[in-house]
Amino acid sequence: MKNMKITICIGSSCHIKGSRFVVERIQELVEENNLGDRVTIKGAFCMGKCVDGVCVTIDEKHYSVNKDEVDEFFEKEVLANIH
């Protein structure tokens, strides 16, 4: 069974771009899919990719996620890879 670490930037630039929404929605999706024991969510200040939008890493791979893409991102990058 795979465990996954998701880190979401909550620095100034990403905060302005909606990181709070991204964090809250990913937390909801983890709960809805009963993945709390397999997914760890952490925040980080400035991940050095400010121009990309809300920076999210999953196991060291970087993604840029905006608030309109969270559900699709979660399905494609988390659900598809956790099982």
Secondary structure as the mmCIF struct_conf table of DSSP 4:
data_model
#
loop_
_struct_conf.conf_type_id
_struct_conf.id
_struct_conf.beg_label_comp_id
_struct_conf.beg_label_asym_id
_struct_conf.beg_label_seq_id
_struct_conf.end_label_comp_id
_struct_conf.end_label_asym_id
_struct_conf.end_label_seq_id
STRN STRN1 MET A 4 CYS A 9
BEND BEND1 GLY A 11 GLY A 11
HELX_RH_AL_P HELX_RH_AL_P1 SER A 12 ILE A 16
TURN_TY1_P TURN_TY1_P1 LYS A 17 GLY A 18
HELX_RH_AL_P HELX_RH_AL_P2 SER A 19 GLU A 32
TURN_TY1_P TURN_TY1_P2 ASN A 33 ASN A 34
TURN_TY1_P TURN_TY1_P3 GLY A 36 ARG A 38
STRN STRN2 VAL A 39 ALA A 44
BEND BEND2 PHE A 45 PHE A 45
BEND BEND3 GLY A 48 GLY A 48
HELX_RH_3T_P HELX_RH_3T_P1 CYS A 50 ASP A 52
BEND BEND4 GLY A 53 GLY A 53
STRN STRN3 VAL A 54 ILE A 58
TURN_TY1_P TURN_TY1_P4 ASP A 59 GLU A 60
STRN STRN4 LYS A 61 VAL A 65
TURN_TY1_P TURN_TY1_P5 LYS A 67 GLU A 69
HELX_RH_AL_P HELX_RH_AL_P3 VAL A 70 PHE A 73
HELX_RH_PI_P HELX_RH_PI_P1 PHE A 74 LEU A 79
HELX_RH_AL_P HELX_RH_AL_P4 ALA A 80 ILE A 82
#
